[in-house]
Amino acid sequence: MVYSGNGNGNVSGTIQIPSTAGSADVAARVVVRRFGAPAPCGNYILGETEDYTVSISSACNVDAGSLTAINANECIKAGTAELAASVASAPVVPPGYSTLYVLTSGAGLVIEQVNTSPFFVVSAGGNYTIHTLVYDPATLDLSTVVFGVTTGFDVNGLLIQGGGSICAALDVAGAAFTVDQPDAGTLTAVSPEFCYDGTNVTIAATPNGNASVPPGYQTIYVLTQGPNLVSKVVEVFVHHLMLPVLRLQLLILMQEHLLLSMRQTVLLVVW
């Protein structure tokens, strides 16, 4: 017996569920009897017995904690960029649960990769987020996740914290990163060859429109000479007035603060 009371009219009380009780559906019998104490089983003249099914759910004591980006602004170098985060507040991981780190892209939190540590390598610029997921493999089936399609919002919607029914935790905010991918693009010489007649020579090139200039970056143009690309002139326009030289090359230089990335784009020969 978990509760006993008496009185006329409505009777209310509290049932204490044992802490050892797991998630299950259990039977509960309610007996009301007049002229005597009720018993779980028996005969009586005045009263009523009703049986109910009670669903018991164990408390969902799980927390994903939080992460901090080690370097929130990265740049694609040699084709890739490394994203890493550190644990700001530790997750709460119940027995039988696992911890997984999820990389998403864009405002829609499209899932791109997963890892057992908060470290990822990306090959394209954009906005990324590393999230912590604490889950029970027996209740959350991650085989349904399709990289590049499934979103963090889709997963969160399955969890109790997102309005679903599964006990798990996802750090939706996560650690955010911005990855820049500057590209100098290419130039086409207006005229690739000149005949030097002892006067100044005007050299010009046209951008091909395939440069990628992230916010905060600047594009300038550099004129170099010889196979060692000795810098001669730096300009913001694709137009240079030069003194006599034997061999000239025009390059694009893209900079952010003092970080420079150079790429040869066109050869101009003067004789």
C-alpha positions in Angstrom: 0.0 0.0 0.0 1.4 3.4 -1.0 -1.4 5.6 0.3 -4.2 5.5 2.8 -6.7 8.2 3.8 -10.2 8.8 5.0 -12.9 11.5 4.9 -16.0 12.5 3.1 -16.0 13.8 -0.5 -12.7 14.1 -2.4 -9.6 12.6 -0.9 -6.1 13.6 -2.1 -2.6 12.6 -1.2 0.9 12.1 -2.4 2.5 8.9 -3.7 6.2 8.6 -3.2 7.8 6.7 -6.1 11.0 4.8 -5.0 14.2 6.2 -6.3 15.1 2.7 -7.6 12.1 2.6 -9.8 13.0 2.6 -13.5 10.9 3.6 -16.5 7.9 1.3 -16.7 4.2 1.0 -16.9 2.8 -0.3 -13.5 -0.7 -1.2 -12.2 -2.3 0.9 -9.5 -5.4 -0.2 -7.7 -7.7 2.3 -5.9 -10.2 1.0 -3.3 -12.9 3.0 -1.6 -14.8 1.2 1.2 -17.4 2.4 3.6 -17.6 0.9 7.1 -14.1 -0.4 7.4 -10.6 -0.1 6.1 -10.1 -1.1 2.5 -8.0 -4.0 1.5 -6.4 -4.8 -1.9 -8.7 -7.8 -2.3 -11.9 -8.8 -0.5 -15.6 -8.4 -0.5 -17.5 -5.4 0.9 -21.1 -4.2 0.8 -20.5 -0.5 0.0 -17.5 0.8 -1.9 -15.6 0.5 -5.2 -12.4 -0.9 -6.7 -10.7 0.5 -9.8 -7.5 -0.5 -11.5 -5.3 2.0 -13.5 -2.1 1.8 -15.5 0.6 4.3 -14.3 3.6 5.2 -16.5 6.8 5.9 -14.6 9.6 7.8 -16.3 13.0 8.1 -14.7 14.4 11.6 -14.4 16.4 12.8 -17.4 19.6 14.0 -15.6 21.8 14.7 -18.5 23.6 17.9 -19.6 25.7 18.7 -22.7 27.8 21.4 -20.9 29.4 24.1 -23.1 32.4 24.7 -25.4 34.7 27.6 -26.2 36.4 28.0 -29.6 40.2 28.0 -29.3 40.5 30.2 -32.3 37.1 31.5 -33.6 38.6 32.9 -36.8 40.4 30.6 -39.1 41.7 30.8 -42.7 42.0 28.0 -45.3 45.7 27.2 -45.6 47.1 24.7 -48.0 43.5 23.7 -48.7 42.3 23.1 -45.1 41.6 24.7 -41.8 41.6 23.2 -38.3 38.8 23.9 -35.9 39.2 23.1 -32.2 37.2 23.8 -29.0 37.8 23.4 -25.3 35.3 22.4 -22.7 34.0 25.5 -20.8 31.6 23.6 -18.6 31.7 19.8 -18.2 28.8 17.7 -19.5 26.8 15.4 -17.2 27.0 11.9 -18.6 24.9 9.3 -16.9 26.1 5.6 -16.9 25.5 4.0 -20.2 25.5 7.3 -22.1 28.1 8.5 -24.6 29.5 11.9 -25.6 29.9 12.9 -29.2 31.0 16.1 -30.9 29.1 17.4 -33.9 30.2 19.9 -36.5 27.5 21.9 -38.3 27.6 24.6 -40.9 25.6 27.7 -41.5 22.7 29.2 -39.6 20.7 26.1 -40.4 23.2 23.9 -38.4 23.6 21.3 -41.2 25.5 18.4 -39.8 28.8 17.9 -41.6 31.0 15.7 -39.4 31.1 14.0 -36.0 34.1 13.1 -33.8 34.9 11.8 -30.3 36.9 15.0 -29.6 36.0 18.7 -30.4 38.4 18.8 -33.3 37.6 19.0 -37.0 39.3 19.7 -40.4 37.3 21.6 -43.0 38.2 22.4 -46.6 35.8 25.2 -47.4 35.2 28.7 -46.0 32.0 29.6 -44.1 30.5 29.6 -40.6 30.8 26.5 -38.5 29.7 25.3 -35.0 31.0 22.5 -32.8 28.3 21.0 -30.5 28.4 18.5 -27.7 25.9 15.7 -27.8 25.3 13.4 -24.7 23.0 10.5 -25.6 22.1 6.9 -24.9 22.9 4.8 -28.0 20.0 2.5 -27.0 17.4 5.3 -27.4 18.9 7.7 -29.9 19.7 6.1 -33.3 22.3 8.3 -35.0 22.4 6.0 -38.1 19.5 8.1 -39.5 21.7 11.2 -39.6 22.6 12.1 -43.2 25.7 14.4 -43.4 25.0 17.5 -45.4 21.2 17.1 -45.0 20.2 16.4 -41.3 20.4 19.5 -39.1 21.2 20.0 -35.4 17.6 21.3 -35.1 16.3 17.9 -36.4 18.2 16.1 -33.7 17.3 18.5 -31.0 13.6 18.1 -31.9 13.9 14.4 -30.9 15.1 15.2 -27.4 13.1 16.2 -24.4 14.8 19.5 -24.3 13.6 20.2 -27.8 10.0 19.0 -27.3 10.7 15.3 -28.1 10.7 12.2 -25.9 14.3 11.0 -25.9 16.5 11.7 -22.9 19.7 13.3 -24.3 21.3 16.7 -24.4 22.6 18.8 -27.3 24.5 22.1 -26.8 22.7 23.9 -29.6 24.7 27.2 -29.2 28.1 25.3 -29.3 31.4 27.0 -30.2 31.1 29.1 -33.3 33.8 29.6 -36.0 34.3 31.8 -39.1 36.6 30.3 -41.7 37.8 32.6 -44.5 38.9 31.3 -47.8 40.6 34.1 -49.8 41.5 33.5 -53.4 43.5 35.9 -55.5 41.9 34.7 -58.7 43.6 35.4 -62.0 44.4 38.2 -64.4 44.5 38.4 -68.2 47.1 40.7 -69.8 45.6 43.3 -72.1 48.7 42.9 -74.3 51.2 40.2 -73.2 54.1 41.5 -75.3 55.6 44.9 -75.9 58.4 46.4 -78.0 60.5 48.7 -76.0 61.5 51.8 -78.0 63.4 53.7 -75.2 60.4 55.3 -73.6 58.1 54.3 -70.8 55.8 51.3 -71.3 52.2 51.0 -70.0 51.3 47.6 -68.7 47.7 46.6 -68.0 45.7 43.5 -67.1 42.0 42.7 -66.5 40.7 40.6 -63.6 38.9 37.5 -64.6 36.3 37.8 -61.9 37.2 34.6 -60.1 38.7 36.2 -57.0 37.2 35.6 -53.5 37.6 38.5 -51.1 36.3 37.8 -47.6 34.9 40.7 -45.5 37.8 42.7 -44.0 40.2 41.7 -46.7 41.7 44.1 -49.4 42.9 43.4 -52.9 46.1 45.1 -54.2 48.2 44.5 -57.3 51.9 43.9 -57.3 54.3 44.2 -60.3 57.3 41.9 -60.1 60.4 41.4 -62.3 62.3 38.3 -63.3 62.0 34.7 -62.3 62.5 35.5 -58.6 59.4 37.8 -58.7 61.2 40.9 -57.3 58.6 43.4 -56.4 58.7 46.6 -58.4 55.3 48.4 -57.8 52.3 47.9 -55.6 49.1 49.5 -56.7 45.4 49.3 -56.1 44.6 49.6 -59.9 45.4 47.2 -62.7 47.5 49.7 -64.6 51.2 50.5 -64.3 53.6 53.0 -65.9 57.1 51.4 -65.9 60.6 52.3 -66.7 62.5 50.0 -69.1 62.8 46.4 -67.8 63.7 43.2 -69.5 60.9 41.0 -67.9 57.9 41.9 -65.8 55.3 39.9 -64.1 52.0 41.1 -62.6 50.6 39.4 -59.5 47.6 39.9 -57.3 48.3 40.2 -53.6 45.4 39.8 -51.0 46.0 41.0 -47.5 44.3 41.1 -44.1 46.4 43.2 -41.7 50.0 41.8 -42.2 49.1 38.4 -43.5 49.9 38.2 -47.3 49.1 35.5 -49.8 50.6 35.9 -53.3 49.8 34.1 -56.5 51.3 34.6 -60.0 48.7 35.4 -62.5 50.1 36.8 -65.7 53.4 37.2 -67.6 54.3 40.4 -69.5 57.5 40.5 -71.6 59.1 43.7 -72.7 62.1 43.9 -75.2 
